[in-house]
Amino acid sequence: MFTGIVEEVGKITAVRAKPQAMELTVACSVVLEDVKRGDSISINGVCLTVSTFTGNTFTVDVIPETVKSSTMAGLKNGSRVNLERAMPANGRFGGHFVSGHIDGVGVIRAEKKEANAITKTIELEPHLMKYMMLKGSIAVDGTSLTVFGVGHNTVTISLIPTTQQDSLLGEKGIGSRVNIECDLLAKYTERIQTAEPKMTKNWLSEHGF
């Protein structure tokens, strides 16, 4: 589990392509302070597992499903990425519930400077729009953000100066593809409401009630 508060920006130092999969090595410092093999680290919002590490890098494997459903295939040597360690049980919850499981890919369609903020309008895949709510939460490339506008197939988010400085979103322009994770609580609520109830009248009758 993550909070969507990016800890540092790392750099890809090696990409090893495999059939429908990848192995990535990332150079960084902060997220390595207490790293162990098997730890979870979010790379641009994707939860990945540390397989090996050195004093200044860590390596992860990216499975086929993750390659297909995220922007990971576009990473190359020198690419900069948002990084966050999994939240410790005694840590502060600065953002919102972020699982690191990407729901789809969005495309930045517009941006505008407003005083000290930068707003970006992101086009989403149609099936994601049902989870979008004004003033609701969204994770974009692993960054916890608030939805300030909802269109037919777009959402608008606003980046405060701290987010502009501490993550890569401020640098991503029109046409850039970004990883999208919808609000986890919205997805659970939908599942509960749409799941077929087990305790039906027939079920009760079959079990002697």
Secondary structure as UniProt FT lines:
FT   STRAND          8..18
FT   TURN            19..20
FT   STRAND          21..27
FT   HELIX           30..32
FT   TURN            33..34
FT   TURN            37..38
FT   STRAND          40..43
FT   TURN            44..45
FT   STRAND          46..53
FT   STRAND          57..62
FT   HELIX           64..69
FT   HELIX           72..74
FT   TURN            77..78
FT   STRAND          80..85
FT   TURN            89..90
FT   STRAND          104..114
FT   TURN            115..116
FT   STRAND          117..123
FT   HELIX           126..131
FT   TURN            134..135
FT   STRAND          137..140
FT   TURN            141..142
FT   STRAND          143..150
FT   STRAND          154..159
FT   HELIX           161..166
FT   HELIX           169..171
FT   TURN            174..175
FT   STRAND          177..182
FT   HELIX           184..194
FT   HELIX           201..206
FT   TURN            207..208
//
